Amino acid sequence: GDDLDDVATYVGETAGNPAIKPPTFAGGPGGQVFGENGCGSCHTLAAAGTTGTTGPDLDKALPGMSAAEIKKSITDPNAKITPGYPPNVMPSTFGQTISPQDLNTLIKFLQQNAGKSGK
């Protein structure tokens, strides 16, 4: 119906138009990677202004974790499940869909910001 026509019209008007910029997210480059990959739709992270509840609250789950542990949690989310959350909810494809450079940027952002908002 009309929804399909509306989406097609929007894509036709915006695709390839250099005047139309993608949304920007708080937190600089790392926040941008966090936002572009939809992390905040499932996770709470105060620094990013997100309040998702499908996955763990990153302000509570990440402090004290090493970069390697955070990377493993992103690229192999079923390797260690946070108590109270079921397995197989977080996509296991982020290791392929997020470039290595962006993944490192995201990990650095998470280490610098998780659990530190308002302190």
C-alpha positions as CSV (number, residue, x, y, z in Angstrom):
1,G,0.0,0.0,0.0
2,D,0.9,3.5,0.7
3,D,3.8,2.6,3.1
4,L,5.7,1.0,0.3
5,D,5.2,4.0,-2.0
6,D,6.3,6.3,0.8
7,V,9.5,4.4,1.4
8,A,10.2,4.2,-2.3
9,T,9.7,8.0,-2.7
10,Y,11.9,8.7,0.3
11,V,14.7,6.5,-1.0
12,G,14.4,8.0,-4.5
13,E,14.7,11.5,-3.1
14,T,17.6,10.9,-0.7
15,A,19.8,8.2,-2.1
16,G,22.9,9.6,-3.6
17,N,22.0,13.2,-2.6
18,P,25.1,14.7,-1.2
19,A,23.1,17.4,0.6
20,I,21.5,14.7,2.8
21,K,23.8,13.6,5.6
22,P,23.4,10.5,7.8
23,P,22.4,11.1,11.4
24,T,25.2,11.9,13.8
25,F,25.5,10.4,17.3
26,A,27.0,11.6,20.5
27,G,30.4,10.5,21.5
28,G,32.5,11.3,18.5
29,P,33.7,8.5,16.1
30,G,33.1,5.7,18.7
31,G,29.6,7.0,19.4
32,Q,29.0,7.1,15.7
33,V,29.9,3.4,15.3
34,F,27.8,2.6,18.3
35,G,24.8,4.4,16.8
36,E,25.2,3.3,13.2
37,N,25.2,-0.3,14.3
38,G,22.1,0.0,16.4
39,C,23.8,-0.9,19.7
40,G,21.6,1.6,21.6
41,S,18.4,-0.1,20.5
42,C,19.3,-3.0,22.8
43,H,21.8,-1.6,25.3
44,T,21.7,1.2,27.9
45,L,24.8,3.5,27.7
46,A,24.4,6.9,29.3
47,A,27.2,8.5,27.3
48,A,25.3,7.6,24.1
49,G,21.9,8.6,25.6
50,T,20.5,5.1,25.0
51,T,18.2,3.1,27.3
52,G,17.7,-0.2,25.5
53,T,16.8,-3.2,27.8
54,T,17.0,-6.2,25.4
55,G,20.7,-6.5,26.3
56,P,22.8,-5.7,29.3
57,D,23.2,-2.2,30.6
58,L,26.7,-1.4,29.3
59,D,27.3,1.1,32.1
60,K,27.1,-1.8,34.5
61,A,28.5,-4.7,32.5
62,L,31.6,-3.2,30.8
63,P,33.6,-1.4,33.5
64,G,36.7,-3.4,34.3
65,M,36.6,-5.4,31.1
66,S,39.7,-5.4,28.9
67,A,39.6,-4.4,25.3
68,A,40.0,-8.1,24.3
69,E,37.0,-9.0,26.5
70,I,34.8,-6.3,25.0
71,K,35.8,-7.3,21.5
72,K,34.9,-10.9,22.3
73,S,31.6,-9.8,23.6
74,I,30.9,-8.0,20.4
75,T,32.2,-10.5,17.9
76,D,31.2,-13.7,19.7
77,P,28.3,-12.7,22.0
78,N,27.5,-16.2,23.1
79,A,31.0,-16.9,24.4
80,K,30.0,-15.4,27.8
81,I,26.4,-14.6,28.5
82,T,25.5,-12.0,31.1
83,P,23.4,-13.5,33.8
84,G,19.7,-12.7,33.3
85,Y,20.0,-12.5,29.5
86,P,19.3,-15.4,27.0
87,P,21.8,-16.6,24.4
88,N,21.4,-16.0,20.7
89,V,19.8,-12.6,21.0
90,M,22.7,-10.4,20.0
91,P,23.7,-10.8,16.4
92,S,27.0,-12.8,16.0
93,T,27.9,-11.0,12.7
94,F,29.4,-7.8,14.1
95,G,32.9,-9.2,13.6
96,Q,32.1,-9.3,9.8
97,T,29.9,-6.2,9.5
98,I,32.0,-3.7,11.5
99,S,35.4,-3.0,10.0
100,P,38.4,-3.7,12.2
101,Q,39.2,0.0,12.4
102,D,35.6,0.8,13.5
103,L,35.6,-2.1,15.9
104,N,38.7,-0.7,17.6
105,T,37.1,2.8,17.7
106,L,34.0,1.3,19.3
107,I,35.9,-0.6,21.9
108,K,37.9,2.5,22.8
109,F,34.7,4.5,23.1
110,L,33.1,1.9,25.3
111,Q,36.2,1.6,27.6
112,Q,36.3,5.4,28.0
113,N,32.6,5.9,28.6
114,A,30.9,2.9,30.1
115,G,30.0,3.5,33.7
116,K,31.5,7.0,33.7
117,S,28.6,9.3,32.9
118,G,27.8,11.7,35.6
119,K,31.0,11.0,37.7
